[in-house]
């Protein structure tokens, strides 16, 4: 709920302030971008902190906490896991390894390269370091592997240490691929964004059409990564494997949050430079940083959505694990039941209704 209020409430506020300031100031009064004569500029800068910093932080932290809780609940279905005291804390140890890997990766920023390359390098290095850091951690798990029961009607899943490691790696590297593919579709350095820029030379309509097409195309790689991760993780370790994949995807969360915060920080720096009447060259520099920041913010959103997909499935698995022992089939989802199918249709409509309300609020 905190994430919802931060992201939606803050997002509506910052976008309404941004659009309002542009329409009233730049269009109506011919003022410069972020002019000190436009009070909407200050509202825009404040909104960035609420929506893009606090909101995104709460959203990603919520996903991380949910994936840890799901893994802990699902692990209760494995007697040899909970009878090994240290092994119960394995999800928390993995998260700690990710924090250390993220911290160490920041030292790679001292290499001379562009801003985008530095941030991308940090993401890749943190993933490599976390891969190495998890290897000693898996020896906390029972030597004879885990016996995981997901459904009383299904056979017991036998998952060894390296299968659990594989689930973590699927999540970790899927997250990296999702982040890099998001960067490819949003960065000015690559073809998709340049094609969209060329479409702007002709007409506003071609820009909207091309932009929507690129947006839809950008979903293919993330969905393929998530599908493979879900299938293989479940095959190896049932719902515990999917929870581990979700933790793996969010393992390098500190770096993801740092990269995500880069955009609003550089955006606000440009606004402050303009309001302080600094030299024009300062604004040119902050605009270049802001362009890179917009791309990195999109990378953070890719992680948020990808991890939310895995976490929702892991939470559902945790629920099923808890109720499966009851002499009932109530936990089985059957889309041939009219109530279930009607619920799916209604549920699929809700995000569109929600988006329409938030867009109307900004408008």
C-alpha positions, 0 to 999 in steps of 0.5 A, spaced: 500 500 500 505 504 501 508 503 494 501 504 491 500 511 494 508 513 493 508 511 485 501 512 483 500 518 488 507 521 487 506 519 479 500 523 478 502 529 482 509 529 478 506 528 471 500 533 473 505 538 475 510 537 469 505 537 464 501 543 467 508 547 468 510 546 460 503 548 458 502 554 462 509 556 462 513 554 455 506 554 451 502 559 454 508 564 456 514 562 452 518 561 458 524 557 458 524 549 461 524 550 468 524 557 468 524 560 476 518 564 473 514 558 473 512 555 480 510 549 477 517 547 476 518 546 483 512 542 484 515 538 478 522 537 482 518 535 488 514 530 485 520 526 482 522 525 489 515 522 491 514 518 485 520 516 482 524 515 488 520 513 494 515 510 490 520 505 486 524 504 492 517 502 496 515 498 490 522 494 489 523 493 496 515 490 497 517 485 491 523 483 495 520 482 502 514 478 498 519 473 495 523 472 501 516 471 505 514 466 499 520 462 500 520 461 507 513 459 507 514 454 501 520 451 505 515 449 510 513 443 506 520 440 506 521 437 512 529 435 511 530 443 510 526 445 516 530 440 520 536 443 518 536 450 522 541 454 518 538 452 511 531 455 513 535 462 513 538 461 506 533 466 502 536 471 507 543 469 506 542 470 498 539 477 499 545 479 504 550 476 498 547 481 493 547 487 498 555 485 498 556 484 491 552 491 489 556 494 494 563 492 491 560 493 484 560 501 485 568 501 485 568 499 478 565 506 476 572 509 476 573 506 469 573 512 464 567 511 460 560 514 458 555 515 464 550 509 460 556 504 460 558 505 467 551 504 470 550 498 465 557 495 467 555 496 475 549 492 473 553 486 469 559 486 475 554 486 480 550 480 477 557 476 476 559 478 483 553 475 486 553 469 482 560 467 485 558 469 492 552 465 492 556 458 490 559 458 498 552 459 500 548 453 497 552 449 502 548 451 507 542 447 504 542 439 506 547 435 503 541 430 501 537 435 497 530 438 498 524 434 498 519 439 496 511 437 496 507 442 492 501 438 491 498 432 495 496 429 488 503 430 485 510 426 486 515 429 491 520 434 488 527 432 489 532 438 488 539 438 490 544 444 492 545 445 484 538 445 482 537 451 487 543 455 485 540 454 478 534 457 480 537 463 483 541 464 476 535 463 472 532 469 476 539 473 476 541 473 469 533 473 466 533 480 470 539 482 467 537 480 460 530 484 462 534 490 464 539 490 458 533 489 453 529 495 456 535 499 455 536 497 448 529 499 447 529 506 450 536 509 449 538 514 444 544 510 442 540 504 439 536 503 433 529 503 436 529 510 439 533 513 433 527 510 428 522 513 433 526 520 432 526 519 425 518 518 425 517 525 429 520 529 422 514 527 419 508 528 423 505 527 430 501 521 428 507 517 426 510 518 432 504 515 436 504 509 432 511 508 432 512 509 439 506 504 441 509 499 436 516 499 439 513 499 446 509 493 444 515 489 441 519 491 447 515 486 451 517 480 447 524 478 450 522 480 458 516 475 457 520 469 454 525 470 459 520 470 465 516 464 461 523 460 461 525 462 468 518 459 471 518 453 467 525 451 469 525 453 476 518 449 477 521 443 474 527 443 478 524 445 485 517 446 484 514 453 488 521 453 492 525 454 485 520 460 483 521 463 489 528 463 489 528 465 482 524 471 484 530 473 490 535 472 484 532 477 480 532 482 486 538 480 488 542 486 486 537 491 488 541 496 491 544 497 484 538 497 481 535 502 486 541 506 485 541 506 477 533 508 478 535 514 482 540 517 477 534 519 473 530 524 477 537 526 481 540 529 474 533 531 472 532 535 479 539 538 478 537 541 471 531 544 474 535 547 480 541 549 475 536 553 471 532 556 477 539 559 479 540 562 472 547 558 472 551 558 465 547 555 459 553 550 459 551 547 465 544 545 463 547 542 457 551 537 461 545 536 466 540 534 460 546 529 457 545 526 464 538 526 464 537 523 458 542 517 460 537 517 467 531 516 463 534 510 460 536 507 467 529 509 470 526 504 464 531 499 466 529 499 474 522 499 471 523 492 467 526 489 474 520 491 478 515 488 473 519 482 472 520 481 479 513 482 480 510 477 476 515 471 479 513 474 486 505 473 485 506 466 482 511 465 488 506 468 493 500 463 490 505 457 491 505 459 498 498 459 499 497 453 496 502 450 500 499 452 506 492 449 504 494 443 500 494 439 507 486 440 508 482 435 505 479 440 500 480 441 492 478 449 494 485 451 492 485 448 485 484 453 480 480 451 474 478 456 468 472 451 466 469 454 472 464 460 470 466 464 476 473 463 475 473 465 468 469 471 469 474 473 475 479 472 470 476 477 465 474 482 470 481 482 473 484 483 466 480 489 465 482 492 472 489 495 470 486 498 464 480 501 468 486 503 473 490 506 468 484 510 465 483 513 472 490 515 473 491 518 466 485 522 467 487 525 474 494 527 470 490 530 464 
